[in-house]
Amino acid sequence: MENAAQLQQRVQAYWNAKPCDSEFSSREKLSREFFLEVERERYRLQSHIAGIIDAIDWRGKRVLEIGTGVGTDARRIISRGGIYTGINVDEGSTLATAVALTTFGLPGATQHADATRLPFPDGSFDVVYTFGVLHHVPNVERAVAHIGRVLKPGGEVIAMLYNRTSINYGVEIKYLRKLGARALAFPGVLSRHARDMSDQEWLSRNIDGPDNPYSRVYDENEAARLFPGFEIRRQEVHFFNPGHWGPLGKLLPTAAVAALGCRWGWHRVVYATKAVL
C-alpha cells in the first residue's frame, strides 16, 4: 500500500505538470493574455468564486492562500486590499503565480511549501483562503492543524471542499460513469478495470483528470469535523455544471442551474473561525 508521503509526492508531481486552470487558455504560457483568458474562463464557469471573494473585506488583512493555481484569485484578493502570501506544494503553480503578480504589478509573496509543514510562525495570518485544495492532501488533518497554528485567535478560514452530497458525485461519478465505462468496454477490459478499482481510486480518477492521484469528498458533517478547534460559522454549496449533461444541460434555464448548484452543487465552502482561548 502507498503511504501518505508517497502519495503526496505524486500529488505534487501532478499539479506541477498542470497548475490548476492552466488548461483554460491556449495563449503563450504565463503571458498577460494567458492570465486574462484563464481569469475569464474561471469566473465564467464558476462565477460563485468571484462572488465569494468580493463578499469578504480583505483590506489590511494578512492573507495566506494555500494552493494558488496560476494566481487568479490571488490577484483579486490583492486588488481588494489583502496583504498576500501564497503557497503551493508544487513549483509550477508557485512560479505561475509569481509571474502573474509581477505581470500585473501587484504586491505579494509566493512560496514553494507544503500545507502539512507551513513555514510560518504561530498567529501569522488573519485569513487562510484555500479553494479546492484540501481534498487533494492525503494528510489533510495535519494540514488543518497547521492552518490553525498560523492563524491568529479569531482568524478566519475559507475552504472549498468537493461535496459528497452533490449531483456530480452522487449521480455522475458513483453511478453514471461506471455504467458508461461498462457499456463502452472493449472485450471487457474497461469494465474489469472499473470494477477492480477501489472507491477511492475511482473517485480520484474521475476528478481533475484520469491521472489525478488523490481526491476526497465531504458532506456537511465530515467538513465540520475536519476543523476541530474552529467555530463553523456556515457552509454553502455552489456549482452545478450543466455542461456535463449534454443536450439536456443546454435546455436547463439559468435559474434552474443556479438552484441545483445551491442545493446539490459540487463546491462545499466552509467558513470557520479559530477559537479564541
Secondary structure, 3 states (H helix, E strand, C coil): CCCHHHHHHHHHHHHHHCCCCHHHCCCCCCCHHHHHHHHHHHHHHCHHHHHHHHCCCCCCCEEEEECCCCCHHHHHHHHCCCEEEEEECCHHHHHHHHHHHHHCCCCCEEEECCHHHCCCCCCCEEEEEEECCHHHCCCHHHHHHHHHHHEEEEEEEEEEEEECCCHHHHHHHHHHHHHHHHHCCCCCHHHHHHHHCCHHHHHHHCCCCCCCCCCCCECHHHHHHCCCCEEEEEEEEECCCHHHHHHHHHHCCHHHHHHHHHHHCCEEEEEEEECCC
